[in-house]
Amino acid sequence: LKGPSLGALERWPAMWCRLLFLLLCGLISLWGTTVLVQVYGGLYGLPGEAFDDERAGVRTSEDSLLANASESYLAAARALEERDYSRTISELEGCGPENGACLGLLGEMHLIGAGVSRNFSEAFRLLSAGADLGDPDAQYALGTLYANAMDETPGGDFKRQEALSVLYLYAASVSGHPGAQMAMGYRHSQGHGVPKSCSTAALNYIEVARRVADVYSAGMPQAVELVRLGVDGKDAKAMSAQEVSLFVEIAASGDAKIAAAVGKRYLLGINGFRQSYARAAHHLQMAAEKSHGGALALLGYMYCLGLGVAKSLDVAYSYFVASVAQGDALGHNGLGYIFFHGASVQKVDLKEAVAHFNASAYGGSADGMFNLASLFLTGTGVDQSFQQAAWWFTQALDQGHTPAAYSLAVMHLNGIGTVRNCRIAVDLLKRVCERGSWVSRKLQDAYDLHREGSGDSAAWLFLRLAEAGHDVAQMNLAHLLDSGVSSLLLNASAVPEPSEQARALGRIQAQRHWELSAEQGNVLAELRLGDYAYYGWGLRLRGGFSDEEDDESASGTAAAPAAAAASTVDAADADPAATTGDAAAAGGEAEEDVADEDWEALSTLSDFKLVRQEADVALALARYKRTASTRITAEWMQPFVARASFNLGYMHQFGFGVTPDRALARRYYNRCAEVDPGGIHMPVAVMLVLVSVQSYFTALPSTSSVAGIALADIRVHVLAVHVVTFGVLLMLRRIFSAARRRPRPPSAEAASPTSASAAAAQRSA
């Protein structure tokens, strides 16, 4: 404990220093053990509290808010989920005038036109009344609307007010609304309308993330695949009803592998299979009868947690033993859980628990990795090692393990076993929050409403998720508004929907969410923003300058994003295929620096104004460059990166915004074909041929240079003399030939008939 940096500690007695050090170590170990038991309890972690919820999870904050709701409101909410709007309205009419939840729900129905005509004024009146009565959901809805309203909607009764939006979101977050807490965390992490503070963002996220991690640690909540509406089917993994029926029939025929796969999907509720514990147990039992290791392990999980069956650790133990006999990694994890927790047929044995968790982790099971990391974190059965814990948590996270993401976030937030990094912690916490029931329920409802053709209702659910920072929801909402499928927040009485004005206003609404999604690295959003700049769609920011400086400064302000974007991808001109993560990280830091300097300069202005954006080829070029240089991490990204590369090739080929460079254009066209092998390549082939033709004619020397070279060569002169001589001779030949073919005039003797007859007589003689 001695050293120049300890200061007054050098004068402390050695005994007190040792006691203080031991006390500190004990507190850290106790804290780690407490967090482990409270947060990582249940199936994926060590033993925790038993949960009897229908979804095998804990009560979320949303469930806590609904616990105080009236019976009329709950009945109305169920009727709304069933699309029975008349019953919903009748139930809401039974609520008292002081029921804020009923007023807020009725306001949402007026907003989207569910069972009633769309009326913005009435919707805002009802939502405001519900928010004033303290209903968190109405407060969150009102904060969302104030953040997304437009100033230039004809006949609009409301305008965008960022201060009121933050006020209502903050009020809802204080009441424990999960969406509001996520929205405030997202705003503080990005600095949208509030001071940018990573620690404040973490405080908002961590409560929601902890509850979500509890749900995943205690059971198997239904998973919802992320469906991107602007993607041409490459991201949709859900099977159709016919495909589901086909696999069920194959499983019933006795195929153990298919039966185990179908049972697992029913258990998790993925790939188009609705979550059903009864059907999962039926198909898993069919596979288990044929000694399928994975099916035996999943049945053990179901009996261990009581999912659709009577909870029994003894029955689970027998299934886990049979699964381990087949060498299944998931079975090793379950058996390790039994040895750690203990059962009537098996006493607690930490040594065996560690051995089975270790076998499961090295066998590739994310649950086994998580449990082994939990043991290293607390030093239970093994030597405590924060570094080993962080490593195994990271391995589990790579396989999408939600509780592992929360664990790593807490470790990064406190610098335990790894470098303290608040930004990484916030990103992980955000990822955990987006797997919670509040998000998954609304995502599923939004997808169902979109398939049913209810564009405005789906857009409203996506809007609530987008305000909370959900990337896919932002992308889907922008797609619905951009394509004209939804006219949410447009006053239908003042703006006829099938009009160019309505389409332009829809693009303006979509622009905000394209930008928010692009900030999170969405390639489709970045590509669309490039199209907006190229065609002059949407809005741009103009500051409050003097009249003579307004035009110049406004153009400079509009060009600032282009400079920021171009600064991250200038290297792509040298090598369009350079898409390393280091370059992307450097680009992100450069973007933040430019953005900070830009806003510091703009903060001195007295007024800001949003004006219609004009075509800006330089900004479009920068957006396309950033999209083309994005590292591809999923199949759905391929066509959009390829499209951006094609656009860059076209612009370099014909010199739109840049100096014509056909060699670079050819490289971009080739990259377009490389990044999307399954795409349509005919346009790329045509443009490559056109580039080759242009390059050939461009490579030809000019007329003046050819004439100079020819005049300086004596052979050209000799050839010219020969050509002239040949031409003269040819002309003379034609003259003489014409003269020879000309008929001669008849003579006097030939004209006399006597002489002719005499000549004929002479010839006959």
Secondary structure, DSSP 8 states (H G I E B T S, - for coil): --STTSGGGGGS-HHHHHHHHHHHHHHHHHHHHHHHHHHSBSSSSB-------TTSS---HHHHHHHTS-HHHHHHHHHHHTT-HHHHHHHHHTS-TT-HHHHHHHHHHHHHTSSS---HHHHHHHHHHHHHTT-HHHHHHHHHHHHH--TT-TT-S----HHHHHHHHHHHHHTT-HHHHHHHHHHHHHTSSS---HHHHHHHHHHHHHHHHHHHHHS---------TTS-STT-----HHHHHHHHHHHHTT-HHHHHHHHHHHHHT-TT----HHHHHHHHHHHHTTT-HHHHHHHHHHHHHTSSS---HHHHHHHHHHHHHTT-HHHHHHHHHHHHH-BTTB---HHHHHHHHHHHHHTT-HHHHHHHHHHHHHTSSS---HHHHHHHHHHHHTTT-HHHHHHHHHHHHHTSSS---HHHHHHHHHHHHTTSHHHHHHHHHHHHHHHTT-HHHHHHHHHHHHHTT-HHHHHHHHHHHHTTS--TTS-TTTS-SSSHHHHHHHHHHHHHHHHHHHHTT-HHHHHHHHHHHHHT-SEEEEE---HHHHHHHHHHHHHHHHHHHHHTTGGGGT-TT---HHHHHHHHHHHHHHHHHHHHHHTT-S-EEEEE----HHHHHHHHHHHHTS---SGGGHHHHHHHHHHHHHHHHHTSSS---HHHHHHHHHHHHHH-TTS--HHHHHHHHHHHHHHHHHHS--HHHHHHHHHT-HHHHHHHHHHHHHHHHHHHHHHHHHHHTS-----HHHH-HHHHHHHHHHHH-
